[in-house]
Structures are given as C-alpha cells and as structure tokens.
Amino acid sequence: MAKVVMIQGTMSNAGKSLITAGLCRIFREDGYRVAPFKSQNMALNSYITRDGLEMGRAQAMQAEACGIDPSVYMNPVLLKPTTDMGSQVIVNGRSIGNMPAAEYFKYKKKLIPDILEAYEILSRNNDIIVVEGAGSPAEINLKENDIVNMGLAKMLDAPVLLVGDIDRGGVFAQLYGTVELLEKEERDRIKGLIINKFRGDRKILEPGIRMIEEKCKKKVFGVIPYDTVDIEDEDSLSERFHGRQSFGKNQEEHGKKKEILNICVVKLPKISNFTDFAPLEALDVVKLSYALSPLEAGFPDMLILPGTKNTIADLKWLRESGWEARIKELSQKGCLVMGICGGYQMLGKRITDEEGVEGGGSIEGMSLLDTETYFRRQKHTIQAEGKVNPAGVFKNMKDETLTGYEIHMGETFYGKNEEGQEALSFLTKRNGEKDGCIKDNVFGTYFHGIFENTGFSDYIIRYLCEKKNILPDEGNMDYKEYKEKQFDRLSDLIRKNLDMEAVYGIL
C-alpha cells in the first residue's frame, strides 16, 4: 500500500491545491509513482475522464502534475452548488441528484465506503498518495461525521501538513487558532506547518516563526514565496476574478505599451469551468478580463459567454442586468461572440425545461443562433473530438480537428433562419454527430477545454489581430508544453523552500 501525506489548510484558497500539485510533481521527479486524492470537492470546475466520468478539475490538474491520466478515484465525491442552499451530488463520477445542504450533511457518512474503496484502488497502484483537505479542519460546526479533513486523516492514518496564507494577513492567528480548535488526537496528526504566499524578507519573519513553533509545538516545514505560477485555480476565489489580467511575459514593446487584444468573459453568477480560458491568459498578445457588468466590458475584440450551473437563472440575470442588450449590440458591430455550454444554449432562440431540471418552464433565448435547447435529466458527460465546419469567421480554417469534453444536461436542436436555411453546426464530430452552431461572427459549442487546441486558439488570435491590424505573437504556443513548464516551476519553488527531508521523514 502507498505511503500517504495530507495537506490541510487554515481556510479556502490557502494554497492547498497548488502545494498538493507541487508535492505530486516533486515525488514524480524523484522516481515515485504518485497520485492525488481529495475525498470530497465542492467546485463548479469539473473535468470528464476518458471513461465519461465527472471529477473535480483541481484533481485533474494534480494528475497532470503526476504525469498520469485523471481518474474518478482521485475525487470520489464532487459537490456542484446549484443554489446557495444545495448542490448536485456526484459520486464515483455520476450524479445521484440534488440535495439541500442539511440533507447532505446527514447523508455524507454513507459515502465513506465509496471514499475508502477509491483510496484503496489508488493506494494499490502507487507509491505515494498526496491527499488534499477542503476548507479548514477547524470548522467546528462541520466536524461531526467529517469525511474530508481530520475525519479522513484518521481513516487513512495520514500525517498532516497545515498550510496558512500569509498574503491575506493573520497567518499566525490562522495557524494557532486552527491547531487550538482541534482535539488532541487531531493536533497530534499535524506534523508540520507551512506558511504560504510570502512576500518580503524572510529574516523579518523569523521571530514569528520561532514563536508559532513554540506556541503550536509544531515545526514550520517551510515558507513558500508568493509566485504567479500559471496553474489552474480551484474555485471562485480565483485571482482571475480579481484583477489578474494576463500571464503574458511582456506587454511592453520599444518603451511603449504593446497593443493587445481585449477578450472579455462575462462573469455569470453561476459561472463554471472558467479554467477553459487559462490558455488565452498565457498569451502575450491577449488581455483577458472577467466582467460583472456591461460597463466593465468596454468594447472587447471578443466576448465569451462561459458555462454555468444554472443556465435559465443566469439568462434571466443577463436580461435584467443589461448584458443581453449589450451582447446583441456588440455582435451587430462585428465583435466575435462565443458561447460555451450554458453560454451556447443562451445564444439560441429558446430553452425549455419540461422535466424540471432547473425548476421547469420555458424561456426565450437571445436569438443570435438558430437553435433550441431542451433540458433532460440525464447528464451528458463525454470526451469528444470533431472537425470545424469552414463557415462564418472560420471559413478559412481547413481540416482542423478539435478535442474537448462535454458536461451538460441539455439537448440542442437546429432550427431554420428567416430564409429557411437550416442552422450550421460549428463542429462535425467523429461519429457524425453535430456540435455547436455558427452564424457569421457568433458561434457556440459544448466543448470545454477548446482553447487548449493550439490550432484553434492560434486561428482565433490571428483572425482578431488581422481585424484589429496588429501583429500576432510569433509562432504557436503549445499549451501542454507550457503547462509542463509551469509544473516544473512550481516543483522548483516548493523544493527550494520546503524541508523535503522532513516531508519524506513523515512519510
């Protein structure tokens, strides 16, 4: 059976996901078979495995750090919030329905056999498992029947490293308060502390480190510097939503600000899978932003409607907030408008929910595409590939095959325009099925991860650059190669600033 180490945090977004990914990468570099594990994840960012099962996107990212295919065993329970009071519950990659928070709180202990079976399968096939906790282990109102933090650590007999976020302030109170709120048996499981996202002179921090070690009776294993490593975020606390515009290496040219493309993503209330746009952020020529209001959007070169966990509610929000009128105005002025998954559904003429998937009823869409969508209770989850149909802005794209993954509960049908012509699909899939729709400068697709296709992203950027009369970046960026370099950068950062001898010692 595999050795195990568990990463817990003092709060959400303390850096657990990236510390876990970095350790996974280090263990892989050191020659071990390693896999990530998170018993329960709550996120609207999800991923579809080769066998059509749904899991948290963060664990898929961590699997990439390990150099292995993502598996649903790495995340046996996924909660996708549908409202402020409830979530869709996904067990072993399949939805078992929606549950209010109180109902799930009582139900979750029934999932322990599924969690332990998934962990055992991973453990039999790896040397090391790096387990990630969720939120904080000191949420005393949630400790009963805990299956993701100290409750899981006890089940797995796992040593724990506790991560605190110094960037948001109060890191010593975070660490000390968390340790003190735990029971003795739980405190004993914590073998070391990690201070994450540090900026400044390490020497100034030393007195605080000595004091927190004395008060907590725990060694500080490392202080990880703040670094803009470009690796996908875990949840809606993502810095992508708070002003970070681009990871481009150089926005200056000859002493002047380089002219760039402005791509705007509408920040829907229930936005999901915003990691779809990470490849665009990595391009020097792109400034990508998330806009909550039409005024924030300005006059972008491209506007994207992303996926959402509640298409009908978010479409109503677009209508009430003035976004719908703004999107139509931009499309008429030639702005490239794209919808992905729920965003694609909104661009059609109508969405009908006869089966009550999102509360029932029917709502008129934006009518920018000649499609209609009907919600079905059966969820569509699959990895897929298809060829772009050369039409509209893609009329010069020839034989480009795109890969992606689909996660949706809607079925979209093609209607006819005013001239009686049937709507044109965006992709023709390998099995002959159609995906998406395209009409002039507006198009949509169910394919998540579409911008990871280098040929597609390159075509879009060149099209926009030519239209704006600016020079695109030289050469194509291989996004897979780019991610590998980011994982290597993360492992270097952690290896230099974390006592790896002590980490191996607790294993």
N, C-alpha and C positions, 0 to 999 in steps of 0.2 A: 504494500500500500504506500501511497505517496506521503512525503513529508508535507506539512502544512504551516502556513503563516497567514494571519488575518490582519487586514488593515481596517481600522475603525477611525471615525473622525469625531471631532467635537461638535460638528454641525454639518448641514448640507453644504456642498461646494467648498469644503476644506481642502480638497485635493485628493480624496481617496482614489478616485478613478485613475488619475494620472500616476500617482505613486504605485498603484497596483500594476498599471501598464509598464511603468519603468522597471519594476522588480521582475515582471514577467520577461522583459527583454534581457535584463542582466542574466537571469538564470539560463535563458536560452543561449546567450553568448558564452556562458560558462559550460555549455555542453549538456545541460539537463533537458529532459522532456518536461515541459511546464504548461499548465493550463490555468485560466482564471475561473473564478466561481463567485456568483452572487445569488444567494437563495431566493431573494425577493427584490425586484427592482420596480420602482414607480417612475415611469417616464413616458412621454409621448413620442420619443425617438425609438423606433424599433427596426429590426432587421429580419429578413427572411432567409432561412438556411437553404441549402441545396435540396433538402427533402421537404421544403414548403412549410416549415415550422417557424413561428414568430418568437423572437427573443429581444432582450434589450440591446440597443445599439452600442452601449458602452462595453458590454462583454464581447460583442463582435469586434470592436476596436482592439480590446485587450488580446483577443485571439490572434489578430493580425500581428500584434507585438510578439506573440509566441511563435509566429510563423506557421500557424495551423488554421484549418477551416473552423469557422464558428459552429458551435453545436448547442442545441437547446439544453443540453445537460449543464452548460455553463450558467444558465439562468432559468431554472425550472418554473419560477413564478414571476410573472410580469403583470403589473397593475397599470392600466392606461386610464387616467382620470377622464370621466365623461361629464361630470359636474363637480361643483365644489364639495359635494357630499357623497360621491360614489365613483366607482371605477369599473371598467371592464376587466375581468379576471382571466388571465391566460395561464394555463397550467400545462407544462410539457409542450408548449408551442401552440396549443389550441385554446380558443376562447370557451369558457364554461358559463359565460353570461355576465351581466352587470350586477353589482352588489353595492348597496349603501355601505358607508364606512363602518357603521355599528354592526351590521350583519357580517361583514368580512372579518372584523375583529374577533367575533365568536367562532367563525368558520376556520380561520387560518391554521389552527393546530392540527386540523385534519390533513393538511398538506405536508406535514412532517415526513411521512413515508416517501412521498414523491421527491422531496428535497434530499433525503438521505440516500435514496436509490440513485439519483442523478450524481450526487457527490461520489458515491462508491464506484460508479462506472468510470468517472474521470480519474479517480484515485488508482484504479487498477491499471490504467493505461499511461500514467505519468509518474515522474519522479517527485515533482513538487506541484502543489496547488496553492495559488495565491488567492485568498478569499477576501472579498470586499464587503464591508458592512454597509448600512444605509442610515443616513441622517446621523443621529447621535445615540450612543448606548445609554445615555442618562435621561432619556425621555421617560420619566418615572410613571407617567400615565399609560405608557405603551409596553411596559416591561412584562406584564403578565402574558404568558404563552409566546414570548419573543422567539421569532424564527429567523432573525436576520443579523442580530448583533451578539450580545453576550449569551443569549439563549442558544444560538447556533455555535458559538465558540465552545460552549460546554458540550454540546452534542458531538462536535468534531475533536474535542480536546485540543483546541488550537491556541497557540500563543498569539498575543495581540500586540500590534504597534498602534499607538494612538496618535493621530495627526491633528494638529491645531493650525489655524490660519492666522498668521500674524499681520497679513496685509489689511485685514478688516479691523484690526485692533483688539486688545484684550486677550491676547493669546495665553497669557499666564493664568488669567481667570478662567478661560476656556478649559485649559488642561487640568488645573487644580479642581475646579468645580465639577468637571466630569468624573475625575478619579474619586472625589469625596462622595459623590452621589451614588456610587456603586457599592454593592455589598462586598465583604472581604474576599470571598471566593472569586468574585469578578475582578476586583482590584489585583488579585494575585495573578490573574491571566495576562495583565498588561506587563509586558517585558521591557518596553521602552517607549519613549516619546519622540515625536518628530515635529519640528517647527517648520511650517511650510510657507512659501511665498515671501521670503525675507528680502528686504531692500536695505542696503546700507553697509556699515562697517560691523563685521562680526564681533570685533573686540568690545564694542559698546553693549552688545547683547550678553556677554559672558557673565556679568554679575547676576542677571536674571536667570540664566541657565543654571548656575550653581544653586540659586535659591529655590527654583522649581524642582530641581532634583532632590534637594533636601526635604522640601515640603511634601512632595508626592512619593518619595522613596523610590523613584524610578529614574533610570538613566536616559538622558537625551541622546538618542542614537544619531541625530543629525539635524542640521539647519539647511533646508533646501532653498536656494536663492530664487527670487521671482524671475521667471523667464517666459517669453512669449513663444513657447514651443507650440507649433501648429498641429495640435491633435484634437480630435472631435470632443466636444463637451458632453456632459452627462444630461443636463436638464435645463429648465427655463431660466436658471440663474446664470446662464452662459454670458460671458463677457461680450459675445457677439451682439447681444441686445443692448449693450450699454456703452456704445461709442467706439468700440474697436472696429475699424473700417476695413483694414486690409493687412495681410501679412506680406504684401509686396516688398521686395528688397529695397527699391529705390524709386521714390516718387519725385525726385529732383533730376533735372537734366540741364546741363550747361548753366547752373546757377539759377535757373527759373523752375517754377513748379511745372512738372510734366503734365501735359493734357491727357486726361484719362477718361475712361468710360464710367458712367454712373449707372449702376444696376441697383434697383430698389426692390426689396422683398416686403410685401405687406405683412405686418406683424399682427396676424389674426389672433383673437383671444384664445383660441384652442389650437394654435399652430403646432404642427407635428413634423417630425423628420426634417428639422431645419438644417441638419447636417448635410442635406442634399446640396447645399450651396458652398460648402467648405472649399471645393476645388476652385470656385470663382474667386474666393478671398485670397487664394495663394498667388494669383496673377498680378504682376506689376502694373498692368495697364488698367486694372479694374478697381474701382472704389465701390464696395458693396455695403449697403446700409439696410436696416430694418426700420420701416416707418409705421408708426401707430396711427397717424392722421394724414389725410391727403396733403395738408400744408407741408408736412415734413418731407414728402416725396419730391417736391420741386418738379423739375422736368427731366426725368431719367431717360437714358437711352433704351433701357429695357425695364419692364415692370413684371414681377413674378408674383403670382398668387400661389402660396405653398399649400401643402397638405394640412388637414385639420381633423381633429377628433369629432367635431360636430359641424358638419357642412351646413345644415339648414340654419342653425343658430348663428354661425359666422356669416352666412349670406345676409341674414337679416341685419346683422351689425354693420356690414358693408353698406347696406342700403341706408340705414339710419345715420351713419357717420359721414355720409357724403362720398365715400370711397367709390361706390358704383358709378356715380355720375363722372367722377374724376377718371376712372379707368376707361370709360367709354370715350371721354374727351381725348385722352392720350392715344387710344387706339386709332381714332379718326385723324389724329395729327401724325400718324406714322410710327409711333412708339411701338417697339416689339413687345407684345404682351403674351405671357406664357402662364399656363396653369398646370400644377402638378397634383394629381389625385383629387382631393376635395376641391382644390382650386380649379382644376379642369372641369369638374362637374358644375361649378358655379358659372362658368363661361357659357354653358349651354342654355337651351330655351326653358327647360323645366326640370325640377327634381320632385319625384313622387315617392312617398314613404307609406305605402299601403299596409306594410307589415309592422309598423310602429317601431322601426329600428332606432329612429331619432325622435320618437314621440308622435309619429303619424302626420298625415296631411300632405299637402302639395304646395309648392312654391314656384313662382316664376323665376327663371334664371336671368342672366344678363343678356342673353340672346346674341352674343358675339360669335358663337359657334352653333351650327345647326345640329344639335344633339339633344337628347332627353335621357335622364338618368332615373332608374327605379332602384330603390334600396331593397336589398334582400338580407335575410337573417344569416344566411351562410356567408362566411368571410372568405374572400379570395386572397390566398397567400401563395405566391409562387415566384421563383426566379425565372426570368424570361429574356428573350432576345428578339430583335426584329430589325428590318431594314427601313430606312427613312424613305418615304414617298417623295420624289422630287416635285414639290409644288410650293406655291407661295414664296416665302423667303428662302425656302430650301430647294428652289428649282435647279440650282447648280450643284447640289450635293448628289453624288453618284455612288450607288452601291455601298453606302455606309451602314454597317451593322452595329446596333447598339445593344448593350446588355443592361439589365436593371432588375429590380424586384418590385412586386406588386403587393399592396396591402389595402384592400378596400371591400366594402360591403355593398357597393352599388354596381349596377349593370347599366352600361351606357349604349344607347341605340342611335343610329344615324338617321336624321330627317332630311328634308329637301329644302333648298333655298327658294327664293321668290321665282326664279327661272325654272324651277322644277328639277334642278340638278341635285343628285344625292351628295351629302357631305363627304368630303375626302378624309380618309384616316391619315394620321400622322405616320404611323408605322404599320408595316405588314409583318406579323410575327412568323417564326419559322414554321409553325403548324398551320399557317394560312389565316389565322385569326387576325382581326384588326385591333389596333390600339390607338387611342387618341384621335385628335381631329385637327385639321389645319385649314385656315381661311385667311388668305392674304397675310397680314402681319400678326395674326392671332393664332396661337396653337396651344394644345394641351395634351397631356399624356398621363397614364397611370404609372409610368416607370419612375421609381425612386432610384437615386444614385446615377441619374442620367448624365450629370456633368463629369462623372469620373471617366466617361468615354472621351479620350483625348481628341479624336477626330471631330466629334460633335461640338465640344467646347471650343476648339480651335476655329471651326466654321462660324459659330455664333460670334466669336470675338472679331474675326476678320470681317464679317458682314457689318457689324456695328462700327468698326473702325473705318471701313470704307465709306459708310454712310456719313460719318462724322468728319471724314477727311483727316484722320490722324493715323500715325504709323502703329501697327500692332507690335507686340513683343516679337523678337526674333526667335524662330523655332518653336516647336511644340513642347509643352511641359507634360512629361509622363507622370500622372498623378500618383500612380502606385510607387514609382521610384521616389517621388517627393515624400510620400508618407514614410517610406523606409528610412529616409534620411532624418526625418523628424523623430522617429522611434530611436534611432541611434543617438541623436542629440539628447533625447530625454534620458536614455540609459547612461550616457556620459555625465550628465548633470547630477543624477542621483548617485552614481558610483563615486563621484568625486566628493560628495557632500554627505553621504550616509555611511555609517560604520558597517560595511558589508561583512566584516569578520564577525561582528556582534549579531548581525542578522542570520548568518549561517550558524552561529552558535545556538540561537533559539530554535532553529530547525532541528 
